[in-house]
Amino acid sequence: MKRSMSEILKQFRAFWWGDRGLSTLLILLLPAMFIVPLLDSDLARFLFAVLFSALLVSGVTNISSRRLPRFAAAALSGSTIAILWLNELQPVPALTAWAVFLSLLCFLLLAMVILRQVFMDGPVTVTRIKGAMAVYILIGFSWSYIYQLIDLQIPGAFNLPHSTTAPNDIRHSADLTYFSFVTLTTLGYGDITAVHPISRMFVIIEALIGQLYPATLLARLVSLEIMHREKQHADTT
């Protein structure tokens, strides 16, 4: 029984650390970015909560192969999911703030773990490319949570089209998520603007990341491919 359980856990970890795991992660991220914000209803909130819970559960398996970091990540994601669902059942400002803050920690932790896999030595593979894409999307979501925290603590920090919408409303978070990705890609349409100095500071940081991350990623991938080809050439000669 122990052997079969250990084999199941081994296969489970291999799945999430491999190409299929990152593909599943991207599949969970894309609906949260493209589909849920278009739905302005209780169904949208429910779908987002389900997608987010599944995303955190899947992300825990990518944290580390060691027990202690995995346990800490599981505790963090479990707490986040619990507060997220409590806030869905009875939204109050305190629960909303905690849900946003813990979600931010989970996304940043997951982004750092995947980024470590993307930048480590080895050949350039499809898995590495998918990981790079996932990190870019996670950065956009992480900054949307930062903007939500700022807006919760400093009302009016952003000039939003729905000025009367409550901070825990799906349209409110969707607006800030849209603003985050517009800033990350440096499009800057101007329909949502940062008004407070603190919000402007984080907008500048995200815009810099949006410019530097693709350039750094491309340089790293090119250098990895060159080193891999040189190693292959040295092994054949």
PLY file of the C-alpha trace (Angstrom):
ply
format ascii 1.0
element vertex 237
property float x
property float y
property float z
element edge 236
property int vertex1
property int vertex2
end_header
0.00 0.00 0.00
2.83 2.36 0.93
4.62 1.58 -2.30
1.54 2.21 -4.41
0.84 5.50 -2.60
4.42 6.68 -3.06
4.24 5.80 -6.76
1.01 7.78 -7.11
2.58 10.79 -5.39
5.67 10.46 -7.57
3.57 10.40 -10.74
1.51 13.33 -9.44
4.63 15.44 -8.84
6.09 14.44 -12.21
2.87 15.57 -13.90
2.92 19.06 -12.37
6.65 19.56 -12.85
6.39 18.57 -16.51
4.91 19.96 -19.68
1.35 18.84 -18.96
1.36 20.50 -15.54
2.33 23.88 -16.96
-0.21 23.43 -19.75
-2.90 22.87 -17.13
-1.72 25.93 -15.24
-2.05 28.04 -18.40
-5.51 26.58 -19.06
-6.58 27.70 -15.58
-5.05 31.16 -15.98
-6.49 32.03 -19.38
-10.21 31.75 -18.48
-9.60 33.83 -15.36
-8.06 36.52 -17.56
-10.33 36.46 -20.63
-13.70 34.92 -19.76
-14.62 35.65 -16.13
-14.22 39.47 -16.40
-16.82 39.47 -19.20
-19.47 37.96 -16.91
-21.10 40.50 -14.58
-23.07 38.20 -12.27
-22.93 35.92 -9.25
-22.02 33.13 -11.66
-18.85 35.03 -12.56
-17.88 35.31 -8.91
-18.50 31.60 -8.42
-16.51 30.65 -11.53
-13.63 32.87 -10.48
-13.60 31.32 -6.99
-13.57 27.80 -8.47
-10.84 28.65 -11.00
-8.75 30.40 -8.38
-9.07 27.48 -5.93
-8.05 25.01 -8.65
-5.15 27.27 -9.62
-3.81 27.41 -6.07
-4.18 23.68 -5.53
-2.33 22.96 -8.77
0.29 25.57 -7.96
1.18 24.04 -4.59
2.60 20.99 -6.34
5.07 23.22 -8.20
6.52 24.88 -5.10
9.18 22.35 -4.16
9.96 18.66 -4.06
10.82 18.94 -0.36
8.22 18.44 2.36
8.61 21.63 4.45
8.25 24.20 1.63
5.38 22.18 0.19
3.64 22.10 3.58
4.09 25.87 4.02
2.73 26.49 0.51
-0.21 24.18 1.19
-1.00 26.05 4.41
-0.85 29.39 2.60
-3.04 28.24 -0.30
-5.49 26.52 2.05
-5.87 29.69 4.12
-6.31 31.73 0.96
-9.01 29.42 -0.41
-10.87 29.40 2.92
-10.89 33.21 3.23
-11.76 33.58 -0.45
-14.87 31.42 -0.07
-15.84 33.11 3.20
-15.61 36.44 1.43
-17.76 35.07 -1.40
-20.45 33.97 1.06
-20.43 37.16 3.13
-18.21 39.90 1.70
-16.91 42.40 4.23
-14.00 44.86 3.79
-11.70 43.02 6.22
-12.18 39.63 4.54
-11.81 41.21 1.11
-8.49 42.78 2.10
-7.17 39.50 3.52
-8.34 37.53 0.48
-6.58 39.96 -1.86
-3.39 40.02 0.24
-3.10 36.22 0.55
-3.90 35.82 -3.15
-1.07 38.22 -3.93
1.36 36.15 -1.83
0.30 32.93 -3.55
0.69 34.36 -7.04
4.09 35.91 -6.30
5.33 32.67 -4.75
4.12 30.64 -7.70
5.66 33.09 -10.17
9.05 32.91 -8.43
9.04 29.11 -8.39
8.19 28.82 -12.08
10.66 31.59 -12.96
13.42 29.60 -11.25
12.57 26.66 -13.51
12.53 28.88 -16.59
15.96 30.43 -15.91
17.78 27.29 -14.75
20.48 25.67 -16.89
19.43 23.26 -19.61
18.07 23.14 -23.15
15.25 25.42 -24.28
12.09 23.31 -24.31
8.38 23.82 -24.81
7.95 23.41 -21.05
10.30 26.31 -20.42
8.39 28.52 -22.90
5.06 27.67 -21.26
6.55 28.48 -17.88
7.71 31.87 -19.15
4.22 32.59 -20.45
2.67 31.56 -17.13
5.02 33.86 -15.20
4.12 36.81 -17.41
0.40 36.25 -16.78
1.02 35.72 -13.05
2.84 39.06 -12.89
-0.19 40.79 -14.40
-2.55 39.18 -11.89
-0.19 39.89 -8.98
-0.12 43.58 -9.81
-3.89 43.65 -10.11
-4.02 42.43 -6.49
-1.55 45.14 -5.50
-3.82 47.72 -7.12
-6.84 46.25 -5.34
-5.04 46.51 -1.98
-4.11 50.12 -2.69
-7.68 50.93 -3.71
-9.04 49.28 -0.56
-6.71 51.28 1.68
-6.76 54.52 -0.32
-10.19 55.03 -1.93
-9.92 57.06 -5.11
-6.31 56.04 -5.79
-7.44 55.08 -9.31
-9.78 56.86 -11.68
-12.12 53.98 -12.53
-15.07 54.01 -14.97
-17.33 52.46 -12.30
-16.73 54.95 -9.52
-19.73 53.78 -7.51
-18.84 50.08 -7.68
-17.88 48.45 -4.39
-14.24 47.25 -4.12
-15.32 43.61 -3.77
-17.53 43.73 -6.87
-16.45 41.58 -9.84
-16.47 44.63 -12.16
-14.17 46.52 -9.81
-11.55 43.76 -9.70
-11.98 43.18 -13.45
-11.26 46.86 -14.14
-8.05 46.74 -12.09
-7.01 43.46 -13.73
-7.55 45.06 -17.14
-5.56 48.11 -16.02
-2.74 45.86 -14.78
-2.31 44.06 -18.10
-2.61 47.30 -20.05
0.18 48.70 -17.89
2.29 45.53 -18.10
2.18 45.61 -21.89
2.71 49.42 -21.82
-0.36 50.07 -23.98
-1.64 52.86 -21.76
-5.09 53.57 -23.19
-5.83 56.16 -20.49
-9.38 55.05 -19.68
-8.16 54.08 -16.18
-5.48 56.19 -14.55
-3.51 56.15 -11.31
-4.18 59.28 -9.26
-2.44 58.75 -5.91
1.42 58.89 -5.75
1.63 55.37 -4.28
-0.50 53.87 -7.05
1.57 55.75 -9.62
4.78 54.32 -8.15
3.55 50.75 -8.56
2.35 51.54 -12.08
5.89 52.64 -12.96
7.35 49.46 -11.46
4.95 47.24 -13.43
5.66 49.11 -16.66
9.40 48.60 -16.12
8.85 44.89 -15.49
6.75 44.69 -18.63
9.70 46.04 -20.63
12.56 44.27 -18.86
11.06 40.79 -18.41
10.69 39.92 -22.13
14.15 41.32 -22.90
15.78 39.43 -20.01
13.85 36.27 -20.86
14.87 36.38 -24.51
18.52 36.97 -23.64
18.51 34.08 -21.17
16.82 31.66 -23.56
19.23 32.55 -26.38
22.25 32.06 -24.09
20.86 28.72 -22.86
20.33 27.49 -26.42
23.84 28.57 -27.42
25.40 26.81 -24.42
23.36 23.67 -25.12
24.45 23.55 -28.77
28.09 24.16 -27.81
27.89 21.32 -25.31
26.36 19.01 -27.89
29.08 19.97 -30.39
31.80 19.34 -27.78
30.33 15.91 -26.95
30.30 14.86 -30.60
33.90 15.91 -31.26
0 1
1 2
2 3
3 4
4 5
5 6
6 7
7 8
8 9
9 10
10 11
11 12
12 13
13 14
14 15
15 16
16 17
17 18
18 19
19 20
20 21
21 22
22 23
23 24
24 25
25 26
26 27
27 28
28 29
29 30
30 31
31 32
32 33
33 34
34 35
35 36
36 37
37 38
38 39
39 40
40 41
41 42
42 43
43 44
44 45
45 46
46 47
47 48
48 49
49 50
50 51
51 52
52 53
53 54
54 55
55 56
56 57
57 58
58 59
59 60
60 61
61 62
62 63
63 64
64 65
65 66
66 67
67 68
68 69
69 70
70 71
71 72
72 73
73 74
74 75
75 76
76 77
77 78
78 79
79 80
80 81
81 82
82 83
83 84
84 85
85 86
86 87
87 88
88 89
89 90
90 91
91 92
92 93
93 94
94 95
95 96
96 97
97 98
98 99
99 100
100 101
101 102
102 103
103 104
104 105
105 106
106 107
107 108
108 109
109 110
110 111
111 112
112 113
113 114
114 115
115 116
116 117
117 118
118 119
119 120
120 121
121 122
122 123
123 124
124 125
125 126
126 127
127 128
128 129
129 130
130 131
131 132
132 133
133 134
134 135
135 136
136 137
137 138
138 139
139 140
140 141
141 142
142 143
143 144
144 145
145 146
146 147
147 148
148 149
149 150
150 151
151 152
152 153
153 154
154 155
155 156
156 157
157 158
158 159
159 160
160 161
161 162
162 163
163 164
164 165
165 166
166 167
167 168
168 169
169 170
170 171
171 172
172 173
173 174
174 175
175 176
176 177
177 178
178 179
179 180
180 181
181 182
182 183
183 184
184 185
185 186
186 187
187 188
188 189
189 190
190 191
191 192
192 193
193 194
194 195
195 196
196 197
197 198
198 199
199 200
200 201
201 202
202 203
203 204
204 205
205 206
206 207
207 208
208 209
209 210
210 211
211 212
212 213
213 214
214 215
215 216
216 217
217 218
218 219
219 220
220 221
221 222
222 223
223 224
224 225
225 226
226 227
227 228
228 229
229 230
230 231
231 232
232 233
233 234
234 235
235 236
